[in-house]
Amino acid sequence: MESTPEEKIRILYVDDEENNLQAFKATFRRDYKIFLAIGAPEAREILKTEEIDLIITDQRMPEETGVEFLESIIPIYPSPIRILLTGYTDIQAVIDAINKGQVYHYLTKPWEEDYLRTVIKNAFEIYTLRRENERLTQALIKANEQLEFLLRQNLLS
């Protein structure tokens, strides 16, 4: 499902290196609505005010790792799809990312543009399907409540 120009995918990119943030923005700003955070505290501030579809975060950051950041925001912001970037191959980080940070995809740095674009597209499809599923579930609950109400009315009259 492609997003229309008015409805660009909203991506929060978190990295403690300014040049990585700028490179990401330069590469993807035409296609997506990009929010940049130079670490977890700034990322949390953005999440308070912006609706974010995807979070892409670096693993190695000084104040807290990408996995720690992702794990900490799950109770407050469960919806965004999470992608972890790391410059080193650490199997424990991958395991933690999947188990604790509920990470959808794991990429090594430096990222490859076309591959990352595909990952973003697939992640957004999952995000959209989850949102639609929630909407349909709520509609079904409402319809059931209305039916139960009508049944009770008929039983009482």
N, C-alpha and C positions, 0 to 999 in steps of 0.2 A: 504494500500500500504506500504509494508515493504521497508526500505531503505537498500541498499546494503552496505557491509562493507566499500567500498570506499566512499560512499555517506551517512555518518552518519548524523542523525538529529543534527543540531547545536543549542544548548541551552545556553542561557545566564541566569544564576541564580544570583539574586541580593538579598543580605541580609546583615544587619549590624553586624551579629554575625559570627565570623570566624569559630566557631565549626559547625554551620549549613552549611556553604559553604563547609567545608571539608567533612562533612557527606554526603552531596548531591553528591559531586564529587566521593567519595569512592563507593557510591552505584551505580552510573549510568555511570561512565567513560568508562566501557567496551562497553556499548551499544550506547552511544551518544558522540558527540564532545562537551565537556563542557567548557564554559567560566564563570569565577567567578568574581563578582564585590562586594566589601564591601561598597555598597551604590550607590546612583544614579549618582554622578559625575563620578565615575569610570566606571559605566555601559555605560554612554554616550561616554566615550573614546573608549570603546570596540566596540560600534555600529559604530563609525567612520571608523574603520579599518576592521571589520569582518562582513561577511554576516550571519545574525542570522535568524533562522526559528521560534524559540519559545523563549519567555521571561517569566521566572517565577520569580516573585518578592514578597518579604515580604511586608506586609502593613506597619507595625510599624518600621520606620527607623527615626533616629534623624533629618537629614537635610530636608528631604521631605518624604511624605508617598509613598507607592507603587502606589496608585491611581494617586497622583500628578505627579510622574515620568512617568507613562504610558500615562497619558493625555498629558504631555508636549512633548513626542516623536512622537505622532501620525502624525503631519504634515510632519516630516522629514523621519520617518521610519514607514509607514503605514502597511507594509506587515507582520511582525512577529505576530504570534498568542500570545495572552497575557493571563497569568494565575496568579492569585493573591493568596498568602498564608497569612493567618493571625492566630495569636495565641489566638484571642479573638473573640467572636461572637458580631459583631456590625452591625446591619442591615443597618445603613446608609452607612457604608463602602462598603457593598455589593452592595447597590443601586448605589453609586458613581462609583464603579468599573465597573459596567455594563454600566451605562449611559455615564460617562465621560472618563473612561479608556478603553472603548471598550473591556472589559475582556471576554474571551471565557469561562473560568471556574474559580470557586472560591473554594479554599480548606482550611480547618482548619489545624493548626499545632498541634501536630507533624503529618507530612504526613505519609501515609501508602504506603509502596513501591509498592505493586502490583496495588493498585488503581491509584497511580500517574503515573505508567507505562502505564496503560490503558488510562488515560487522555492525556498523551503525544502522544500516538499512534493515538488517535482520533483527537487531535488538529493538528497533522502533516498531517493527511488525508485531513482535511479542508484546510490547508495551500497549499497542493499540488493541490487540486481541484481548489482553487482560482487562483493559478499561471497558471494552464492549461487553465482556463477560460480566463484569460488575454491574453495568447498566442493565443488562438483560435479567440478571438475578434480582435486582431491585424491582424491576417491572413485574417479574413473576410473583414476588412476595406481595406486592401491592394488589395484583389481580386476584391472588388467593385470598387476601384479606377481604376484598370486595365480594368475592363469591361466598365466603363464610358469612358475611354480614347478610347477604341476600337469602342464604339458606336459613339463617336464624329468623329473619323476618317472616319467611314462608312458614316456618315451623310454629311461630308464635301466633300467626293470624288464623 
